[in-house]
Amino acid sequence: MAGLSNNDMHTAAMSGEKAAWPQNSDASSGQVETIEQAPGPDTEIVDKATERAVLRKLDYRIVPMVMWVYLMNMMDRVNIGNARLFGLEADLNLGPGQFQLAVSVLFITYCGCQLFEAPSNMVIKRLQPARYLAGLTICWGFVATFSAFVNNFSALVACRLLLGLFEAGFFPGVVLYLSMFYSRRSLALRIAYFYGTAAASGVAGGLVAYGISFMDGHAGWRAWRWIILINGVPTIVTGCIIPFVLPNSPETAKFLSDEDKRNLVRIHEQQIGRARNLREMEWEDVKDGIRDWTTWAYCFALFPLLTMLYSFVVFLPTIIHGLGSWNATEVQAMTVPVYAVGAIVYVACARVSDLTQRRGYFIMGAIVSSIVGYGMLIAEKGNAVSYAGTFFVSIGIFAGAGISFAWVPTNNPRYGKRAFSTGMHLTIGNSSGVASPFLFAGSSFVPGYAASMGMLAVSFALNVLLHVHFRRQNRLRDEGKKDYLMDGKTEDEIEAMGEKSPRFRFAI
C-alpha cells in the first residue's frame, strides 16, 4: 500500500486540508512493532497527552461496537455446545460422531475463505468498510437464526458450512478496519480487547443459555432451538446498526474534530518507516517468509493452542456436566466463571506483554497452566478439583493463543513477510478447528485430555525454541557481532533490512 512522504504529510496537516490517510497497516498484524522507525525531519511530533485524548475518543466509539459484534460472532459459532445439553442430538436423530462432524465442518469454509484473506481486504478498501462488516454480520446472523429451524443432520451441516463462509472475513476485516484508526503503538491493546471477547462470549453464552433453559417447551419448542434463535436475532439487529455507529474512515468520523484528524495523521507518520518495503508488498519479502523456519514454528506452535481452544469452548458444558449430578441449567451457570477468569487473565497478560514487549514468557506460562488444568481433570480427585482444572485450562488457552497472535507481526516489520507469516499463522492455526471436536468423541474424555496435554507439550517446545533463538539473536546484536551487515549501506537500506537489521531487537 502506498505511503506519503513526510513533507506531503506535514504540508497537508499544517495547511488545514483534509490529510490523506497512510494505509500502511496489514490486516493480519494488528500489533505493535518491536522498534519504531524514526520520523522524518519535517514530521510534527504529537505529545502524549494529545495522543491519549484522541485515542479516548476512538475507544469510546469504535472499540465497544467491534467487541460487541465479535461477541455475537463467537456466540453464534459455539452455542451449538450449549444446545447439545438440551436435546439437539436426540431431536435431530444424530448418530455417533455426527455432532462432532457438524461442529468441525464450519472450519472447512472458514479456513478455506481465509486463504483469500488478502483479496478480501482489497474488497474492504474499495467498499465502505463499515457497510462491508455490516453485510457480513447480517448474513451470518440470518444463517445462525435459521439454524434453529433445522430438522435433520444434513440441514445442520449446511447451516454450519454457510456460517463459516460468512464469519471468515470478519476477524481480518476488523483488524484492517482498526488499523485505519490506531497506530502500531496503540493497536495491540485494542486487538487484545477485541480478541478477549472470545472468552467473554463464553460468559455471555452461558448466562444466555441458563436463562433460556427455562423456556424449554414454550410454544412447542425445545430449549436448544430457543438458544440458537435468541442468539441469532440480535446479530441481525447489530448488523443493521453498524453503519450508523462505525465511521468508514478517520476522515468521515463526525465525532472527531479537524484537529483530531490532523493529529491522527501525525501520530501515524511518527511511526511509519521511510523504507518502502515496510509498508508495501515486496515479493522477495514474501519468499523470505516462506524460507524462514520461524514462520512455520510459529504456525505449528499455534495449532495445538487453537485445537484446545475450539474443543474447550464447544465441549466445556459437556465436560462440566460429566463431573457431577448437575442438571443442564446448572451446568450453563457453572461455565460462566470459567470463561470470566480466562478473559480477565488474558487481558491483563496482554497489557503487560505490550508494555514489556515479552511474548514468549507469557505464552509458555499459559501453556503450563493448561497442562496443569488437564492433569487435574485426568486425576479425577473429586468434582471440586476437576472443576478447578477447567479454570487453569481456560487461563492457558485464551492467553496463550491471544499473545501468540501478537508475537508474529511484532518480529516481522517488513510488510510482505509480515503479511505472509501472519496469514499462514492464522490459516494453519484455525485449521485445527476441523479436527478439534473429535478429541471428545467417546464416552470418556480422558483420552482427549491426554492428547491435549501431549499437543500442548509440543507447542511448549516450539515456543521455547523460538524464545531461545530470538534471545540469542538479540545478544549477538548487543555485542555488535551483526554490525558488519550494515557495512556500505545507506540509512534507507539499513531500514529496509527490517528484522535483519543489527538495530532491530526481537520481542522474546
C-alpha positions in Angstrom: 0.0 0.0 0.0 1.4 3.3 -1.0 2.5 5.7 1.7 3.1 9.5 1.7 6.4 11.3 2.1 7.0 13.2 5.4 6.8 16.5 3.5 3.5 15.7 2.0 2.0 14.6 5.3 3.4 17.7 7.0 2.1 20.1 4.4 -1.4 18.5 4.4 -1.6 18.6 8.2 -0.4 22.1 8.6 -2.4 23.7 5.8 -5.7 22.6 7.3 -6.6 20.5 4.2 -8.0 17.0 4.6 -5.0 14.9 5.1 -4.6 11.7 3.1 -4.5 8.7 5.3 -1.4 6.4 5.5 -2.7 3.0 4.6 0.4 1.1 5.8 -1.0 -1.5 8.2 -1.7 -5.0 7.2 -4.9 -6.7 8.2 -3.3 -9.7 9.8 -0.9 -8.0 12.0 -2.7 -5.5 14.2 0.2 -5.4 16.5 3.0 -3.0 17.7 6.4 -3.2 16.1 9.4 -4.1 18.3 11.2 -1.0 17.1 9.8 2.2 15.7 11.4 3.9 12.7 12.5 7.5 13.3 10.2 10.1 11.9 11.4 12.4 9.1 12.8 15.8 9.9 9.6 17.6 8.8 7.2 15.4 10.9 5.5 17.3 13.7 5.6 15.3 17.0 2.3 14.9 18.8 2.7 15.0 22.6 1.4 12.1 24.7 -1.5 14.0 26.3 -2.9 14.9 22.9 -2.4 11.4 21.6 -4.3 9.9 24.6 -7.1 12.4 24.2 -7.6 11.4 20.6 -7.4 7.7 21.4 -10.0 8.1 24.1 -12.5 9.4 21.5 -11.8 6.4 19.3 -12.0 4.0 22.2 -15.4 5.2 23.3 -16.9 5.0 19.8 -15.2 2.1 18.0 -13.9 -0.5 20.5 -17.2 -1.2 22.2 -19.0 -1.9 18.9 -16.4 -4.2 17.4 -16.2 -6.1 20.7 -20.0 -6.5 20.7 -20.1 -7.7 17.2 -17.3 -10.2 17.9 -19.2 -11.4 20.9 -22.1 -12.1 18.6 -19.7 -13.8 16.2 -18.4 -16.2 18.8 -21.7 -16.9 20.4 -23.3 -17.8 17.1 -20.4 -20.1 16.4 -20.1 -22.1 19.6 -23.7 -22.0 21.0 -24.1 -25.5 19.5 -22.2 -26.7 22.5 -24.8 -25.3 24.9 -27.6 -26.5 22.7 -26.3 -30.1 22.9 -27.3 -30.4 26.5 -30.9 -29.6 25.7 -31.8 -32.3 23.3 -30.3 -31.3 20.0 -28.7 -34.7 19.2 -31.9 -36.6 20.1 -34.3 -34.3 18.2 -32.2 -34.4 15.0 -31.5 -38.1 15.3 -27.8 -37.6 15.2 -25.7 -40.8 15.1 -22.3 -41.5 16.6 -19.8 -38.8 15.6 -22.3 -36.7 13.7 -22.4 -33.9 16.3 -18.6 -33.7 16.2 -18.7 -33.5 12.4 -21.3 -30.8 12.5 -19.0 -28.7 14.7 -16.0 -29.3 12.5 -17.4 -28.5 9.1 -17.7 -24.9 9.9 -14.0 -24.6 9.8 -13.8 -26.1 6.3 -15.4 -23.0 4.8 -13.9 -20.7 7.5 -10.3 -21.7 6.8 -10.9 -22.0 3.1 -12.1 -18.4 2.8 -9.2 -17.2 5.0 -6.8 -18.4 2.3 -8.1 -15.5 0.4 -7.7 -13.0 3.2 -5.7 -10.5 1.2 -8.2 -10.3 -1.7 -11.0 -10.0 0.9 -9.2 -7.0 2.4 -8.8 -5.5 -1.0 -12.6 -5.6 -1.3 -12.9 -3.8 2.0 -10.7 -0.9 0.7 -12.9 -0.5 -2.4 -16.2 -0.6 -0.5 -17.2 1.3 2.6 -15.6 -0.7 5.4 -18.5 -0.3 7.9 -21.0 -1.5 5.4 -18.8 -4.4 4.4 -18.6 -5.5 8.0 -22.3 -4.9 8.5 -23.1 -7.1 5.4 -21.1 -10.0 6.8 -22.7 -9.6 10.2 -26.3 -9.6 8.8 -25.5 -12.6 6.5 -24.2 -14.9 9.3 -26.9 -13.6 11.6 -29.6 -14.9 9.3 -27.8 -18.2 8.9 -27.4 -18.5 12.7 -31.1 -17.6 13.3 -32.5 -20.1 10.7 -30.3 -22.8 12.2 -33.0 -23.0 14.9 -35.4 -24.5 12.3 -33.2 -27.4 11.1 -34.8 -30.9 11.4 -32.0 -33.2 10.3 -28.3 -33.7 10.2 -27.9 -32.5 6.5 -29.6 -29.2 7.2 -27.5 -28.7 10.3 -24.3 -29.3 8.3 -25.4 -26.9 5.5 -26.0 -24.1 8.1 -22.6 -24.7 9.7 -20.9 -24.5 6.3 -22.6 -21.2 5.5 -21.9 -19.9 8.9 -18.2 -20.5 8.4 -18.3 -18.9 5.0 -19.8 -15.6 6.2 -17.8 -15.4 9.5 -14.4 -16.0 7.8 -13.9 -12.4 6.6 -14.9 -10.7 9.8 -11.8 -11.1 12.0 -9.2 -10.0 9.4 -11.7 -7.3 8.3 -12.0 -5.8 11.7 -8.2 -5.8 12.2 -7.8 -3.9 9.0 -10.5 -1.5 10.0 -8.9 -0.8 13.4 -5.5 -0.3 11.7 -7.0 2.7 9.8 -7.6 4.5 13.1 -4.9 3.2 15.5 -1.2 3.4 15.1 1.1 0.5 15.7 1.9 1.5 19.2 -1.7 1.7 20.2 -3.3 -1.0 18.1 -2.0 -4.1 20.0 -4.1 -3.5 23.2 -7.2 -2.8 21.1 -6.7 -6.1 19.4 -6.4 -7.7 22.8 -9.7 -6.2 23.9 -11.3 -7.4 20.6 -9.9 -11.0 20.8 -10.5 -11.2 24.5 -14.2 -11.1 23.6 -13.8 -14.8 22.6 -13.5 -15.6 26.3 -16.3 -13.2 27.2 -18.5 -14.9 24.8 -18.4 -18.0 27.0 -19.6 -15.9 29.9 -22.4 -14.4 27.9 -23.3 -17.7 26.2 -23.5 -19.5 29.5 -25.7 -16.8 31.0 -28.0 -16.7 28.0 -28.3 -20.5 27.8 -29.0 -20.6 31.6 -31.9 -18.1 31.2 -33.3 -19.6 28.0 -33.2 -23.1 29.5 -36.4 -22.2 31.5 -38.2 -21.7 28.1 -38.0 -25.4 27.3 -41.3 -26.5 25.8 -42.5 -22.9 25.3 -44.6 -22.7 22.1 -43.8 -26.3 21.5 -40.1 -25.7 21.0 -37.2 -27.4 22.8 -34.7 -25.2 24.7 -31.9 -25.8 22.2 -33.9 -24.2 19.4 -34.6 -21.1 21.6 -30.9 -20.8 22.4 -29.9 -20.7 18.8 -32.8 -18.4 17.8 -32.3 -15.9 20.6 -28.6 -15.8 19.9 -29.1 -15.2 16.2 -31.7 -12.4 16.1 -29.5 -9.8 18.0 -26.8 -10.4 15.4 -29.1 -9.3 12.6 -30.1 -6.2 14.5 -26.5 -5.4 15.3 -25.5 -5.7 11.7 -28.2 -3.1 10.8 -26.8 -0.7 13.4 -23.1 -0.9 12.4 -23.2 1.7 9.6 -24.8 4.2 11.9 -22.2 3.8 14.7 -18.9 3.0 12.9 -17.3 5.5 10.6 -15.8 4.3 7.3 -12.5 6.2 7.8 -10.9 8.8 10.1 -11.8 11.4 7.5 -15.5 10.6 7.8 -15.6 10.3 11.6 -18.0 13.0 12.7 -17.1 12.6 16.3 -13.5 13.8 15.6 -12.7 17.4 15.1 -10.5 18.6 12.2 -7.6 19.0 14.7 -8.1 15.4 15.9 -7.9 14.1 12.4 -4.7 16.1 11.7 -3.2 14.7 14.9 -4.1 11.2 13.9 -2.2 11.7 10.7 0.8 13.0 12.6 0.7 10.1 15.0 0.7 7.6 12.2 3.5 9.4 10.4 5.7 9.3 13.6 5.6 5.5 13.5 5.9 4.9 9.7 9.3 3.9 8.5 10.7 5.6 5.3 11.6 2.3 3.6 9.1 1.3 1.0 9.0 -2.4 1.9 7.9 -1.6 5.5 4.5 -0.6 4.1 4.3 -2.1 0.6 4.3 -5.6 -0.7 7.7 -6.9 -1.9 7.6 -10.4 -3.3 11.2 -11.0 -2.1 10.0 -10.5 1.4 7.2 -13.0 0.9 9.7 -15.5 -0.3 11.8 -14.8 2.7 8.8 -15.6 4.9 8.4 -19.0 3.1 12.1 -19.8 3.7 12.2 -18.6 7.3 11.9 -21.6 9.7 10.4 -19.4 12.4 7.3 -18.8 10.2 6.5 -22.5 10.4 7.5 -22.8 14.0 5.0 -20.1 14.9 2.3 -21.8 12.9 2.7 -25.3 14.4 3.1 -23.8 17.9 -0.3 -22.1 17.5 -2.1 -25.2 16.0 -2.2 -27.1 19.4 -3.4 -24.0 21.2 -6.3 -23.4 18.9 -7.1 -27.1 18.9 -7.6 -26.8 22.6 -9.4 -23.6 22.4 -12.0 -24.7 19.9 -12.6 -28.0 21.6 -12.8 -26.4 25.0 -15.4 -23.7 24.2 -17.7 -26.2 22.5 -17.4 -29.0 25.0 -17.0 -27.2 28.3 -20.7 -27.6 29.2 -20.4 -31.3 28.4 -17.2 -31.6 30.4 -18.7 -29.9 33.5 -21.9 -32.0 33.1 -19.8 -35.1 33.4 -18.2 -34.0 36.6 -21.3 -34.4 38.8 -25.0 -34.7 39.0 -25.9 -31.2 38.0 -28.7 -30.6 35.5 -28.3 -28.8 32.2 -29.4 -25.4 33.6 -26.9 -25.6 36.5 -24.1 -26.5 34.1 -24.7 -23.4 32.0 -24.3 -21.3 35.1 -21.1 -23.1 36.1 -19.4 -22.3 32.7 -19.7 -18.5 33.3 -16.9 -18.1 36.0 -14.5 -20.4 34.0 -14.7 -18.1 31.0 -14.7 -14.9 33.1 -11.4 -15.8 34.7 -9.9 -16.7 31.4 -10.9 -13.4 29.9 -9.6 -11.3 32.8 -6.2 -13.0 33.0 -5.8 -12.8 29.2 -6.4 -9.0 29.0 -4.1 -8.5 32.0 -1.3 -10.6 30.4 -1.8 -8.8 27.0 -1.4 -5.5 28.7 1.9 -6.4 30.5 3.2 -8.2 27.4 2.7 -5.0 25.4 4.4 -2.9 28.0 7.4 -5.2 28.3 7.5 -6.5 24.7 7.8 -10.0 26.1 5.7 -12.6 24.3 7.3 -16.0 24.7 7.3 -15.9 28.5 3.6 -15.4 28.7 2.8 -18.0 26.1 4.9 -20.6 27.8 3.4 -19.8 31.2 -0.1 -20.1 29.7 0.7 -23.5 28.2 1.9 -24.7 31.6 -1.4 -23.5 33.1 -3.4 -25.5 30.6 -1.3 -28.6 31.0 -1.8 -28.4 34.8 -5.6 -28.0 34.2 -5.8 -31.1 32.0 -3.8 -33.0 34.5 -6.3 -32.1 37.3 -9.1 -33.3 35.0 -7.4 -36.6 34.3 -6.6 -37.2 38.0 -10.3 -37.2 38.9 -9.6 -36.3 42.6 -13.1 -35.1 43.1 -15.6 -32.7 41.5 -14.0 -29.6 43.1 -10.5 -30.4 41.8 -11.7 -31.2 38.3 -13.8 -28.1 38.2 -10.8 -26.1 39.3 -8.9 -27.7 36.5 -11.2 -26.1 33.9 -10.1 -22.7 35.2 -6.4 -23.5 34.6 -7.2 -24.7 31.1 -9.2 -21.5 30.4 -6.5 -19.2 31.6 -3.9 -21.0 29.4 -5.7 -21.4 26.1 -7.0 -17.8 25.8 -3.8 -16.1 27.0 -1.5 -18.4 25.0 -3.4 -18.1 21.7 -4.1 -14.4 22.0 -0.5 -13.4 22.8 0.8 -15.7 20.1 -1.2 -13.6 17.6 0.9 -10.6 18.7 4.3 -12.3 18.6 4.4 -13.0 14.8 3.8 -9.5 13.4 5.9 -7.9 16.2 9.0 -9.7 14.9 8.3 -9.2 11.2 8.4 -5.5 10.3 8.7 -6.0 6.6 5.2 -5.8 5.1 5.5 -8.7 2.6 6.9 -11.1 5.1 4.5 -10.0 7.8 1.5 -10.4 5.6 2.6 -13.9 4.6 3.6 -15.0 8.1 0.6 -13.8 9.9 -1.7 -15.1 7.1 -0.2 -18.6 7.4 -0.3 -18.3 11.2 -4.0 -17.6 11.2 -4.9 -20.2 8.5 -2.9 -23.1 9.9 -4.0 -22.3 13.4 -7.7 -22.1 12.5 -7.5 -25.4 10.5 -7.3 -27.1 13.9 -11.0 -26.4 14.3 -11.7 -29.2 11.8 -10.2 -31.9 14.0 -10.7 -30.5 17.5 -14.3 -31.7 18.0 -13.1 -35.3 17.6 -10.9 -35.1 20.7 -14.0 -35.6 22.8 -15.9 -38.1 20.7 -16.1 -41.1 23.1 -17.9 -41.6 26.4 -14.7 -41.0 28.3 -12.9 -37.7 27.9 -9.6 -38.9 29.5 -8.0 -39.8 26.1 -8.9 -36.3 24.9 -7.3 -34.7 27.9 -4.2 -36.8 27.5 -4.0 -35.9 23.8 -4.4 -32.2 24.7 -1.5 -32.4 27.1 0.7 -34.0 24.5 -0.1 -31.4 21.9 0.5 -28.6 24.4 3.9 -30.1 25.2 4.8 -29.9 21.5 3.6 -26.2 21.4 5.7 -25.5 24.6 8.8 -27.0 23.0 8.4 -24.9 19.8 7.8 -21.7 21.8 10.9 -22.4 23.9 12.9 -22.9 20.6 11.6 -19.6 19.3 12.4 -17.8 22.6 15.9 -19.1 22.7 16.6 -18.3 19.1 15.4 -14.7 19.4 17.2 -14.1 22.7 20.4 -15.3 21.0 19.9 -13.0 18.1 19.4 -10.0 20.4 22.6 -10.9 22.3 24.6 -11.1 19.1 23.3 -7.7 18.1 24.0 -6.2 21.6 27.6 -7.4 21.3 28.0 -5.8 17.9 28.6 -9.2 16.1 26.0 -8.3 13.4 27.2 -4.8 12.7 29.1 -6.0 9.7 25.8 -6.4 7.9 25.5 -2.5 7.8 28.8 -2.0 6.0 28.5 0.0 2.9 24.7 0.6 3.3 22.8 3.8 3.4 20.3 4.6 6.2 17.4 3.8 3.9 19.0 0.5 3.0 19.6 -0.4 6.7 16.0 0.5 7.5 14.8 -1.7 4.6 16.5 -4.7 6.2 13.7 -4.9 8.7 14.3 -7.6 11.3 17.6 -8.4 9.6 19.0 -5.0 10.6 21.5 -5.1 13.5 19.5 -2.3 15.1 16.3 -4.4 15.3 15.6 -6.2 18.6 13.2 -9.1 18.6 10.4 -9.5 21.1 11.2 -12.6 23.2 
